[in-house]
Each structure stands twice: as C-alpha cells, then as structure tokens.
C-alpha cells in the first residue's frame, strides 16, 4: 500500500484488511481493460473489477489484486511492476 501511495498517488487501495485481495481504483483516464492487458505484459496476473460485476453494474475502473500468492523473494518485484502499470 505504501508503494502504491508513493508511486501512484491517484490510485486508491481498499479491501486490504478483508483477506487475500485488494481493490486498486485506477487514476482518472485509465481504462480497466487496457491496464489489465498492460499488467499481463509486465508478467502480472490481475483481474479488472468488471470480471466480478453483474450485468449492467457500473463501477469505478479498478484492479483486483491478490497479494497472498507471490513468494517472499518475488513480492518486492511484483509490487514494483504493479506500481508501474497504473501510471502507464
């Protein structure tokens, strides 16, 4: 959370206390599907919030980020790549 706040201050992180996923609301002007594709090019497997929305539901463009998966040695690099994605 600290890295995202520092590197992407326009992104808002919620849900961190709820379990193994967080919601990262994207800065204005960033399309969710484009950010998910860019994340994949950086080696990150992320979902957009649209993947969890019901038909016709609207939402702020956001990423669903699982943080329970990376092993300790990979976590720092994964966070750095995650911070690079919303910035574009």
N, C-alpha and C positions, 0 to 999 in steps of 0.2 A: 504494500500500500504506500509506503514511504517513497519508493522508487517511482511509482506512477504519479504521485502528488508532485514530486520534484520534476520529473521529465515530461509529464503530460498534465499540467495543472487544470486543463479544461475538462479532463475525464473525471467522472465521479464514480467511486467504488462503493458498492453496497453489498450487503449479504455476507460479509466475511465471517461473521460470528455464527452464521446459520449452519455451517458444515464444511463441505469439501468443494464448494463452488462460490465464486463471487460474480457479481454483475458489474461490468465496467461500461457505464454510459459514455458514449462517444462524443467527442467535441463536435460542435456545430459544423455542418458542411461535410462530415464524413459519412458515407453510405455504408451501412452494415455489411452488405454482401461484398463490397469492394475490400473492406477491412478484413473480413474472414478470408478472402482469397489471398490478400497480401500476407496475412498471418501464415497461411499454408506455404507460401513461397519462402517464408522465414523458418520453416520447419516446425510450426506450431499447429496443433490440432485444436481449434476453437470452434464453438458454435455461435451463431448470432442468436439473439433473443427471439427472432422470428421463427426459429425452428421449434420453439416451445409455445408460441402463441396460437390461439384458436382462430378459426376462420373469421375474418373481419375485425379482429382485435388490433388496435393501434398501440404503438409503444415508441418510446424514445429509442433510437438506434443504440444497440448495446451488444457487448460480447458476454458470453457465459464462459467463465474461466475456471477450470478445475485446477485446484492447487494441491491436491493430495497425491498426484501421480508422479511428478519428477523425483528421482532420487536426489539426495542431498548434493552430490557432486554436480548435478545438472541444473539445479534450481537457479543459481545466480545467472547463468547464461540464458535460461528460459525467460527470466524476468527482464533481462536487458533486451531480448528480442521482442517481448511483449510491449515494452515501453516504446520501442521504435515503430511499432505497427500503427497505433492511432495517429501519430504525428505525420505519417505519410512519407 
